Amino acid sequence: MNMKIGTLASHTGLSIQAIRYYEQQELVPTPGRSSGNYRIYDETSVKHLVFIKHCRNLGLSLEEIKALLRVRTKPDETCSEINHIIDHHVAVVDRRLTELQELRQQLGALRTKCGENQAAKDCGILRELFEITSP
């Protein structure tokens, strides 16, 4: 089944801009052209873009996705590089979770500085924030 970019966007749930961006980043093979010079995509393009979308939903970077795609073209090699990419990404997620937990604690502590609605000039949160940022 051959399709134009709008149909491809509908099949993948990606925007036309995202598809073009992935093409520019060389994540998607360059599609063929119709006699009217329209890009023509096929079912392989759909599968390829759904793979990229799934990877992006997992928070993988474009470089990580490129590496996975490179390994995919070598089906007889071991998957150690794939494991390394995912292990590295898990470590990044763990670091972000720690940072977010610290942020949550800081915001919780900040929230205790102002217990009720009052005039902004008396707000403990604003006072605390200005004290933190003052030189």
DRENPA-3360 file (N, C-alpha, C; in nm, 2 decimals, always signed):
BEGIN
1 = MNMKIGTL = +0.09/-0.12/+0.00/+0.00/+0.00/+0.00/+0.09/+0.12/+0.00 ~ +0.08/+0.21/-0.10/+0.15/+0.33/-0.11/+0.07/+0.45/-0.06 ~ +0.13/+0.54/+0.01/+0.06/+0.65/+0.07/+0.14/+0.78/+0.07 ~ +0.07/+0.89/+0.08/+0.13/+1.02/+0.09/+0.16/+1.05/+0.24 ~ +0.23/+1.15/+0.27/+0.27/+1.18/+0.40/+0.15/+1.21/+0.50 ~ +0.04/+1.26/+0.45/-0.08/+1.29/+0.53/-0.14/+1.16/+0.58 ~ -0.15/+1.06/+0.49/-0.20/+0.93/+0.53/-0.10/+0.86/+0.62 ~ +0.03/+0.87/+0.60/+0.13/+0.81/+0.69/+0.11/+0.87/+0.83;
9 = ASHTGLSI = +0.09/+1.00/+0.83/+0.08/+1.07/+0.96/-0.04/+1.01/+1.04 ~ -0.15/+0.99/+0.96/-0.27/+0.93/+1.03/-0.25/+0.79/+1.08 ~ -0.17/+0.71/+1.00/-0.15/+0.57/+1.04/-0.05/+0.56/+1.16 ~ +0.04/+0.66/+1.17/+0.14/+0.65/+1.28/+0.10/+0.73/+1.40 ~ +0.01/+0.83/+1.39/-0.02/+0.92/+1.50/+0.09/+1.03/+1.51 ~ +0.17/+1.04/+1.42/+0.28/+1.15/+1.42/+0.23/+1.26/+1.33 ~ +0.28/+1.38/+1.36/+0.25/+1.49/+1.27/+0.34/+1.49/+1.15 ~ +0.29/+1.56/+1.05/+0.37/+1.56/+0.92/+0.51/+1.63/+0.95;
17 = QAIRYYEQ = +0.51/+1.73/+1.04/+0.64/+1.79/+1.07/+0.73/+1.69/+1.14 ~ +0.68/+1.61/+1.23/+0.76/+1.51/+1.30/+0.82/+1.41/+1.20 ~ +0.74/+1.37/+1.10/+0.79/+1.27/+1.00/+0.90/+1.34/+0.92 ~ +0.88/+1.46/+0.88/+0.98/+1.53/+0.80/+1.11/+1.55/+0.89 ~ +1.09/+1.58/+1.01/+1.21/+1.60/+1.10/+1.28/+1.47/+1.11 ~ +1.22/+1.36/+1.13/+1.28/+1.23/+1.14/+1.36/+1.19/+1.01 ~ +1.30/+1.23/+0.90/+1.37/+1.21/+0.77/+1.50/+1.30/+0.77 ~ +1.49/+1.42/+0.81/+1.60/+1.51/+0.81/+1.71/+1.46/+0.90;
25 = QELVPTPG = +1.67/+1.40/+1.01/+1.77/+1.34/+1.11/+1.82/+1.20/+1.07 ~ +1.78/+1.16/+0.95/+1.82/+1.03/+0.89/+1.78/+0.91/+0.98 ~ +1.66/+0.93/+1.04/+1.61/+0.81/+1.12/+1.51/+0.73/+1.03 ~ +1.47/+0.79/+0.92/+1.37/+0.72/+0.83/+1.44/+0.72/+0.69 ~ +1.43/+0.61/+0.63/+1.49/+0.60/+0.49/+1.41/+0.70/+0.40 ~ +1.49/+0.76/+0.31/+1.43/+0.86/+0.22/+1.33/+0.78/+0.13 ~ +1.20/+0.83/+0.13/+1.10/+0.77/+0.05/+1.11/+0.79/-0.10 ~ +1.05/+0.71/-0.18/+1.05/+0.73/-0.32/+0.95/+0.84/-0.35;
33 = RSSGNYRI = +0.95/+0.88/-0.48/+0.87/+0.99/-0.52/+0.77/+0.94/-0.63 ~ +0.65/+1.00/-0.63/+0.55/+0.97/-0.73/+0.59/+1.05/-0.86 ~ +0.51/+1.02/-0.97/+0.53/+1.10/-1.09/+0.50/+1.25/-1.07 ~ +0.42/+1.28/-0.97/+0.39/+1.42/-0.94/+0.49/+1.47/-0.83 ~ +0.59/+1.40/-0.80/+0.70/+1.44/-0.71/+0.65/+1.44/-0.56 ~ +0.55/+1.37/-0.53/+0.51/+1.35/-0.39/+0.59/+1.24/-0.33 ~ +0.62/+1.25/-0.20/+0.69/+1.14/-0.13/+0.58/+1.03/-0.12 ~ +0.63/+0.91/-0.15/+0.54/+0.79/-0.14/+0.60/+0.70/-0.03;
41 = YDETSVKH = +0.51/+0.66/+0.06/+0.55/+0.58/+0.17/+0.48/+0.44/+0.16 ~ +0.53/+0.34/+0.23/+0.47/+0.21/+0.23/+0.46/+0.16/+0.37 ~ +0.41/+0.04/+0.39/+0.39/-0.02/+0.52/+0.52/-0.03/+0.60 ~ +0.63/-0.04/+0.53/+0.76/-0.05/+0.60/+0.79/+0.09/+0.67 ~ +0.75/+0.20/+0.61/+0.76/+0.33/+0.66/+0.67/+0.34/+0.79 ~ +0.56/+0.29/+0.78/+0.47/+0.29/+0.90/+0.53/+0.22/+1.02 ~ +0.58/+0.10/+0.99/+0.65/+0.02/+1.10/+0.77/+0.09/+1.16 ~ +0.85/+0.15/+1.07/+0.97/+0.22/+1.11/+0.93/+0.34/+1.20;
49 = LVFIKHCR = +0.83/+0.42/+1.16/+0.79/+0.54/+1.23/+0.73/+0.50/+1.37 ~ +0.65/+0.39/+1.37/+0.59/+0.35/+1.49/+0.70/+0.31/+1.59 ~ +0.80/+0.24/+1.54/+0.92/+0.20/+1.62/+0.98/+0.33/+1.68 ~ +1.00/+0.43/+1.60/+1.06/+0.56/+1.65/+0.97/+0.62/+1.75 ~ +0.84/+0.62/+1.72/+0.75/+0.69/+1.82/+0.75/+0.61/+1.95 ~ +0.76/+0.48/+1.95/+0.76/+0.40/+2.07/+0.89/+0.44/+2.15 ~ +1.00/+0.44/+2.08/+1.13/+0.48/+2.14/+1.12/+0.62/+2.21 ~ +1.06/+0.71/+2.13/+1.05/+0.85/+2.19/+0.96/+0.85/+2.31;
57 = NLGLSLEE = +0.85/+0.77/+2.31/+0.76/+0.76/+2.42/+0.84/+0.71/+2.55 ~ +0.94/+0.63/+2.52/+1.02/+0.58/+2.63/+1.13/+0.68/+2.68 ~ +1.14/+0.79/+2.60/+1.23/+0.89/+2.64/+1.37/+0.87/+2.58 ~ +1.38/+0.78/+2.48/+1.51/+0.76/+2.42/+1.54/+0.88/+2.33 ~ +1.67/+0.91/+2.33/+1.72/+1.03/+2.25/+1.73/+0.98/+2.10 ~ +1.74/+1.08/+2.02/+1.75/+1.05/+1.87/+1.88/+0.97/+1.85 ~ +1.99/+1.00/+1.92/+2.11/+0.93/+1.90/+2.09/+0.78/+1.95 ~ +2.02/+0.76/+2.06/+2.00/+0.62/+2.10/+1.91/+0.55/+2.00;
65 = IKALLRVR = +1.82/+0.62/+1.94/+1.73/+0.55/+1.84/+1.81/+0.52/+1.72 ~ +1.90/+0.61/+1.68/+1.99/+0.58/+1.56/+2.08/+0.46/+1.59 ~ +2.13/+0.45/+1.71/+2.21/+0.33/+1.75/+2.13/+0.21/+1.74 ~ +2.01/+0.21/+1.79/+1.92/+0.09/+1.79/+1.89/+0.05/+1.64 ~ +1.87/+0.15/+1.56/+1.84/+0.12/+1.42/+1.96/+0.07/+1.35 ~ +2.08/+0.11/+1.39/+2.21/+0.06/+1.33/+2.22/-0.09/+1.36 ~ +2.20/-0.12/+1.49/+2.21/-0.26/+1.53/+2.11/-0.35/+1.46 ~ +1.99/-0.29/+1.44/+1.88/-0.37/+1.38/+1.92/-0.41/+1.24;
73 = TKPDETCS = +2.01/-0.33/+1.17/+2.05/-0.37/+1.04/+2.16/-0.48/+1.04 ~ +2.20/-0.52/+1.16/+2.30/-0.63/+1.17/+2.24/-0.74/+1.25 ~ +2.14/-0.82/+1.20/+2.06/-0.91/+1.28/+2.14/-1.03/+1.34 ~ +2.26/-1.05/+1.29/+2.34/-1.17/+1.34/+2.43/-1.13/+1.46 ~ +2.44/-1.00/+1.48/+2.53/-0.95/+1.59/+2.46/-0.97/+1.73 ~ +2.53/-0.97/+1.83/+2.47/-0.98/+1.97/+2.40/-0.85/+2.00 ~ +2.31/-0.86/+2.10/+2.23/-0.75/+2.14/+2.30/-0.67/+2.25 ~ +2.43/-0.69/+2.28/+2.49/-0.62/+2.39/+2.49/-0.47/+2.38;
81 = EINHIIDH = +2.50/-0.42/+2.26/+2.49/-0.27/+2.24/+2.35/-0.22/+2.28 ~ +2.25/-0.30/+2.24/+2.11/-0.27/+2.27/+2.09/-0.27/+2.43 ~ +2.14/-0.37/+2.49/+2.14/-0.37/+2.64/+2.21/-0.26/+2.70 ~ +2.32/-0.22/+2.65/+2.40/-0.11/+2.70/+2.32/+0.02/+2.68 ~ +2.25/+0.04/+2.57/+2.17/+0.16/+2.55/+2.06/+0.17/+2.65 ~ +1.99/+0.06/+2.67/+1.88/+0.06/+2.76/+1.93/+0.07/+2.91 ~ +2.04/+0.01/+2.94/+2.09/+0.02/+3.08/+2.13/+0.16/+3.11 ~ +2.19/+0.23/+3.01/+2.23/+0.37/+3.02/+2.11/+0.46/+3.04;
89 = HVAVVDRR = +2.01/+0.43/+2.96/+1.88/+0.51/+2.97/+1.81/+0.49/+3.11 ~ +1.82/+0.37/+3.16/+1.76/+0.34/+3.29/+1.83/+0.42/+3.40 ~ +1.97/+0.43/+3.39/+2.05/+0.51/+3.48/+2.01/+0.66/+3.47 ~ +1.99/+0.71/+3.35/+1.94/+0.85/+3.34/+1.81/+0.87/+3.40 ~ +1.72/+0.78/+3.38/+1.58/+0.79/+3.44/+1.59/+0.79/+3.59 ~ +1.68/+0.70/+3.65/+1.70/+0.69/+3.79/+1.75/+0.82/+3.85 ~ +1.85/+0.88/+3.78/+1.90/+1.02/+3.82/+1.79/+1.12/+3.82 ~ +1.71/+1.12/+3.71/+1.60/+1.22/+3.71/+1.50/+1.20/+3.82;
97 = LTELQELR = +1.47/+1.07/+3.85/+1.37/+1.04/+3.96/+1.43/+1.10/+4.09 ~ +1.56/+1.08/+4.11/+1.62/+1.13/+4.24/+1.61/+1.28/+4.24 ~ +1.63/+1.35/+4.13/+1.62/+1.49/+4.12/+1.48/+1.54/+4.14 ~ +1.38/+1.47/+4.08/+1.24/+1.50/+4.10/+1.20/+1.48/+4.25 ~ +1.25/+1.38/+4.31/+1.21/+1.36/+4.45/+1.27/+1.47/+4.54 ~ +1.39/+1.52/+4.51/+1.45/+1.63/+4.58/+1.37/+1.76/+4.56 ~ +1.33/+1.78/+4.43/+1.25/+1.89/+4.40/+1.12/+1.89/+4.47 ~ +1.06/+1.77/+4.48/+0.93/+1.76/+4.55/+0.95/+1.80/+4.70;
105 = QQLGALRT = +1.06/+1.75/+4.76/+1.08/+1.79/+4.90/+1.10/+1.94/+4.92 ~ +1.17/+2.00/+4.83/+1.20/+2.14/+4.84/+1.07/+2.22/+4.82 ~ +0.98/+2.18/+4.73/+0.85/+2.24/+4.71/+0.76/+2.22/+4.83 ~ +0.76/+2.10/+4.89/+0.68/+2.08/+5.01/+0.73/+2.17/+5.12 ~ +0.86/+2.18/+5.14/+0.91/+2.26/+5.25/+0.87/+2.41/+5.22 ~ +0.88/+2.45/+5.10/+0.84/+2.59/+5.06/+0.70/+2.61/+5.09 ~ +0.61/+2.52/+5.06/+0.47/+2.53/+5.08/+0.44/+2.56/+5.22 ~ +0.51/+2.50/+5.32/+0.49/+2.52/+5.46/+0.51/+2.66/+5.50;
113 = KCGENQAA = +0.57/+2.75/+5.42/+0.61/+2.89/+5.46/+0.49/+2.98/+5.45 ~ +0.38/+2.93/+5.39/+0.26/+3.02/+5.38/+0.14/+2.93/+5.40 ~ +0.08/+2.93/+5.52/-0.03/+2.84/+5.56/-0.17/+2.89/+5.52 ~ -0.19/+3.01/+5.50/-0.32/+3.06/+5.46/-0.32/+3.17/+5.36 ~ -0.43/+3.20/+5.31/-0.44/+3.31/+5.21/-0.42/+3.44/+5.29 ~ -0.33/+3.52/+5.24/-0.30/+3.65/+5.30/-0.25/+3.74/+5.19 ~ -0.22/+3.86/+5.23/-0.17/+3.96/+5.13/-0.03/+3.91/+5.08 ~ -0.01/+3.93/+4.95/+0.11/+3.89/+4.89/+0.24/+3.94/+4.96;
121 = KDCGILRE = +0.22/+4.07/+5.02/+0.34/+4.12/+5.09/+0.38/+4.05/+5.21 ~ +0.29/+3.96/+5.26/+0.31/+3.88/+5.38/+0.33/+3.74/+5.35 ~ +0.34/+3.70/+5.22/+0.35/+3.56/+5.18/+0.49/+3.51/+5.21 ~ +0.49/+3.40/+5.29/+0.62/+3.34/+5.33/+0.69/+3.27/+5.21 ~ +0.61/+3.22/+5.12/+0.67/+3.16/+5.00/+0.75/+3.26/+4.92 ~ +0.69/+3.38/+4.89/+0.76/+3.48/+4.82/+0.88/+3.53/+4.90 ~ +0.86/+3.55/+5.03/+0.97/+3.60/+5.11/+1.09/+3.50/+5.10 ~ +1.06/+3.37/+5.11/+1.16/+3.26/+5.11/+1.23/+3.26/+4.97;
129 = LFEITSP = +1.15/+3.27/+4.87/+1.21/+3.27/+4.73/+1.30/+3.39/+4.71 ~ +1.26/+3.51/+4.76/+1.35/+3.62/+4.74/+1.47/+3.61/+4.83 ~ +1.47/+3.55/+4.94/+1.59/+3.53/+5.02/+1.68/+3.43/+4.96 ~ +1.63/+3.33/+4.89/+1.71/+3.23/+4.83/+1.79/+3.29/+4.71 ~ +1.72/+3.38/+4.64/+1.78/+3.44/+4.52/+1.86/+3.56/+4.54 ~ +1.85/+3.62/+4.66/+1.93/+3.74/+4.69/+2.08/+3.71/+4.70 ~ +2.16/+3.80/+4.65/+2.31/+3.78/+4.66/+2.36/+3.80/+4.80;
% end
